Structure formats: C-alpha cells, structure tokens
Amino acid sequence: MTESVVRALYGKAKSLNLSSKKINVVPECVSRLPNLSVLLLKNNSISALPNELLYLHHLVELNLGNNALKELPAVLGHLESLKKLYLFSNQITAVPPDVIDGLQNLVVLNLNHNHIRRLPPEIKSLTRLRHLSVLDNKLEEVPAELGHLTSLTEINFTSNHLPSLPVQLYQCKELTKLHVARNKLTSLPEGIKALTKLQVLDVAGNKLSMFPVEFDSLPLKELYHEDNRFVRCEPMSSVQDVEVLMLKELAARFVLQQDRDMSSLVHRMLPYYPPLPELLANGSCCALCLNPFLTTWLECVHFVSVNKETKIRSSKTIPVRAFLCSYKCFNTEGHSYYGVARK
C-alpha cells in the first residue's frame, strides 16, 4: 500500500487505487496529491476520513464502498469538485445537511446497503445529480424537495420502508429509470404521465391495487410489477342511478367548463381571484365524456394490455385507474370501465 502512495507522489498521479488493502485509516500523505481526481478506497475497514482530504481540490470520484463508516464524514462537504461518490455497504444512519450542501457538483450518489431512514430536504441543492441510489436502507419517506433535482435520470429506492412517494417526484422529467420495488407502497401518485422519458419501472413487491390514470401512455420498455395486490376483474352492476352533487362541486364544474373557453368571461376573470385557480388545479377530467370535475366522483379501473414490446415478467394486462364524473357516465353502455369495490 505504501509503495502505491509513494509512486503516486512521485508521479503526480491523478488516480490512486487503495481498494482491498486491509487499511482502517487513509494515509495522511494522500492529501499531498493535489492533482488527484480519482481515489478508490473500497473494501477496507475505514471508519473515518482525515480532514486533510479537503486539499484534494480536483477530486472528481471517491469510492468508499464496503467500509466501516457510521456517518458521512464532514470533510466530504468540502470536496466541491466531486462528481461521483460511492458509499455503499457501510453503516451510515443519516445524511447530514451540511455535507450535502457542499456537494453541489455531484452527478452520481450511491448510498446502497446502509441504515438511512431519511434524506434531508437539503438534497434539493444537488441540482446536477443524475443517478441516485439508496437501495436496501430503511427509508421511511422521500422528501418532496427531490422534485428540484430535474437532472435525475435514474432513481433506485428498492428495498426500503416507503409507504408512499411524493407527487413532486414527477417534476424529474428526465427520469428514465425508477426502481421502488419491495417497499410498502399502496399507490403511485397521480400525474405519472409527466414522466415522458420513463423507460424502466420496477414496483414489484409492494401493495399496489392499480396504476395511476393514463399510466398506459408511458413509453415503458421494462415493467416489473409482480407480487402486488392488484384488483381483479369481477363485474357487478351499479346500484345507484342518481347522484346529488354539492353546490361547491356544481359551481366548480361550471367554472372549469367555462375556463376551457379562452373568450369566456369566467376565463378572463379568474386571474383576479388567485385562490380559485389554485383550487381548480386539483380538478380532473371524466374518462368518458371528458367533462371536468373537481372531486373524484367515481373511481374506476380499466384493464389495459401492455405494449407487446415492453419487457414484463408477469401478466401483460394491468389495471389502470380512471375517474368518471357521474353514475350517468358509468351506466353508459359500451365502455370498459369497472367500478372499484372496497372490502
């Protein structure tokens, strides 16, 4: 190991590999390699990093995988040039906000196989991040601030304890791969159609009953959804033919309908009542008649055949949620929507 460092010192090395050297401390002389851009320290017993590493101003890649770190060393927050950080297979329990704040050039962050329960809201500062992997941890929630990371192309939250995902995740419109298998998800947020570049989705081993509205519009090439609790198709007739709408709902439907007409008085006046557009933004559209409504009047499901070019492990037919505005629409003949019976 010493020979490797000595050669690096004399050769003004840009890369140093001290992986699998059975070391428990980083040699102090490593900090005397000002040109170092890649430092590989995986498969050792390192439990801390020397503060002197902050002098590695040109360090771009740091691999500390499979060591004995129990926390993210504070010195990492000073490595402002770092683009790739691998911390898999340690004993890390938390991600300090102050460390995250100093890593604004990160492109790859790998925290797999640790004991992390939460990611801090400050993760929003990693605006250049493209690959985020926190596989096999103890995550209990995903911060809404993740939606600020609009450069993300791949997220892996497989094997955690997540009961839900934030809708802000759909702001990451460059996302091509989303892995959330083996969590505790009971649903995916509505609006997933915004992920127009999503090619791989793994939701296997959760508690999903159906997929969100317009899920079938995604350009998926791979879909893994086995071992969930998807609804089954067991047709039954509707027993309610007349619905009574609240005044708020009736008014909202009228305003939403009028707002579609750019020349209408309602459309022109809405900007003068700021709370209204915000409220009406929660509206939806009937899958049959296409008329707008504010609240989910009738949750339905239709069974969609997955694109034959999509790689899939189980059934090629999946349940996709749909919203109908009324029982009048639901009772119309000739459609393929089914009501959802809850136990």
C-alpha positions, -999 to +999 in steps of 0.1 A: +000+000+000+028+024+009+045+017-024+013+027-042+012+061-025+049+067-030+046+060-067+017+083-068+036+111-050+065+110-074+044+105-105+019+133-097-008+108-101-044+117-110-057+083-098-050+062-067-064+028-060-061+016-024-091-008-026-088-041-007-057-031+012-069-040+046-065-005+059-085+012+086-072+047+081-065+068+050-028+075+047-021+112+055+002+115+025-028+111+002-037+147+009-004+156-007-016+146-041-031+179-053-037+166-089-057+135-077-090+132-094-099+096-086-095+079-052-106+043-047-108+031-011-134+004-013-133-030+005-113-018+036-122-011+072-121+027+072-143+043+098-133+080+094-116+103+069-088+128+077-096+164+074-066+169+052-086+154+023-101+188+018-069+198+000-079+175-029-094+203-048-096+183-081-111+151-067-139+140-090-145+104-079-144+089-044-153+053-037-156+044-001-178+014-006-177-016+018-160+001+047-170+009+083-183+044+081-212+052+106-217+087+093-209+108+063-175+124+072-178+162+074-148+166+051-169+154+022-187+187+023-155+205+013-148+184-018-166+208-042-153+192-074-167+158-065-190+143-092-192+106-082-195+095-046-199+058-036-207+050+000-224+016-004-222-011+022-212+010+052-232+016+085-244+051+077-276+061+095-281+097+085-272+122+057-261+155+073-275+186+055-242+205+058-223+177+040-249+177+012-247+215+008-211+212-002-216+186-029-234+206-055-215+192-084-224+156-077-237+136-106-237+101-090-246+093-054-246+057-042-258+050-006-268+014-011-268-011+018-268+013+047-292+022+076-305+055+064-341+064+074-344+099+058-329+120+032-327+157+042-347+184+024-313+200+016-308+173-011-325+198-034-291+215-037-277+186-057-291+201-089-267+183-112-274+148-098-283+123-124-281+090-106-294+085-070-293+051-054-304+043-019-311+006-023-315-016+008-318+011+035-345+020+060-360+049+042-395+058+056-401+088+034-389+106+003-386+144+007-407+165-017-376+185-024-364+157-045-385+173-072-359+200-075-334+175-090-346+179-125-314+164-140-321+130-124-323+101-149-322+072-125-336+066-090-333+034-070-352+032-037-356-006-039-359-025-005-368+003+019-399+010+040-416+037+019-454+039+023-457+065-005-439+087-030-442+125-032-460+138-063-431+162-067-411+133-080-428+137-113-410+170-117-379+150-125-389+148-162-356+135-174-362+103-154-357+071-175-354+045-147-374+043-114-368+014-091-391+013-060-395-025-056-400-041-022-414-012-003-448-006+013-464+014-015-502+012-017-505+036-046-484+057-070-493+094-071-515+107-099-497+126-127-472+099-136-478+107-173-455+137-168-425+112-169-425+111-207-390+096-208-395+068-183-384+035-198-379+012-168-403+010-138-399-016-111-427-016-085-426-053-077-433-065-042-455-036-030-492-033-021-504-016-053-540-022-063-539-004-097-517+021-117-524+058-119-545+075-146-530+074-181-503+051-169-505+033-203-493+064-221-458+060-207-431+049-232-420+019-210-396-007-222-395-026-190-422-030-163-418-052-132-450-053-111-453-089-097-462-095-061-487-067-056-523-067-047-539-056-080-577-056-083-593-084-102-619-081-129-652-093-113-680-074-130-711-063-109-739-039-116-742-004-102-769+001-076-771+039-077-785+057-107-789+093-094-762+113-076-766+145-057-737+170-061-727+195-035-731+232-046-693+236-045-689+208-069-716+221-093-700+256-093-666+241-098-677+221-128-693+251-143-662+273-138-639+245-151-660+241-182-661+278-189-624+281-183-618+260-214-632+288-235-605+314-238-630+341-247-654+334-218-659+360-191-651+333-165-617+326-181-609+363-182-619+370-146-601+340-129-567+358-126-584+384-104-593+357-078-560+340-070-574+313-047-597+299-074-571+288-099-551+271-072-583+252-060-594+243-096-559+230-104-569+199-084-597+192-109-597+162-133-615+151-164-640+123-170-625+094-189-657+090-209-674+124-215-642+144-210-661+170-189-642+185-160-649+179-123-633+190-090-636+160-068-632+123-077-668+113-081-664+077-091-631+058-091-630+032-117-605+009-133-599-005-168-576-033-178-550-023-203-528-045-224-492-036-221-473-027-253-460-060-267-426-045-270-424-039-232-404-064-212-426-077-184-423-106-160-460-113-153-494-106-168-495-084-199-528-069-187-526-043-160-553-024-140-552+014-146-572+039-126-598+061-143-621+088-130-657+092-142-677+123-134-711+106-127-731+074-125-748+086-157-715+081-175-707+049-156-741+034-167-735+042-203-732+011-224-702+001-245-673+012-223-647-009-205-645+008-171-654-010-139-662+004-105-639-004-076-654-023-047-635-018-015-635-045+012 
